Amino acid sequence: MQIATADQLFAEFYENNPELLFIVGIKNDGEAGREACRILYETLRQYPGYLDRIVIGTFHDEIEEELKTSYPDLLRGASMGTAAISRFSTGPSTMPARCAISLSWAATVL
């Protein structure tokens, strides 16, 4: 069994299913999480049509800040800390549900 890389998945779906949406979760914090951000961004630059179809998420506030600061053109989900603050300050979301593929990204897969 071989684990597909993000590049292999994106390449497969980029041409064959251009309407597909992705949610990518960066699971690591610290240096491994920052490295995952960098590699993911470099990979996504090969697929410019994906920049508005892939949401990058993480549970780690420091990685959310890294994404926000270093890669502002990526769509981001909120970390747990930000989501909790936002949820309790704005009330329920009115955003419509959409179908997406969710990928978990850990440094060991890189």
Number of C-alpha atoms within 10 A of each C-alpha: 3 4 7 9 12 19 14 12 11 18 13 12 13 16 9 9 10 13 12 15 17 18 19 19 18 24 17 20 19 10 11 17 22 20 16 22 23 16 14 18 18 12 15 18 11 12 13 11 12 19 14 12 16 21 19 23 24 23 19 20 15 15 25 25 14 16 23 14 10 13 14 11 12 18 16 19 19 19 17 15 12 14 13 11 11 14 11 9 9 8 8 9 8 6 6 5 6 7 9 14 10 15 15 14 22 15 17 8 11 12
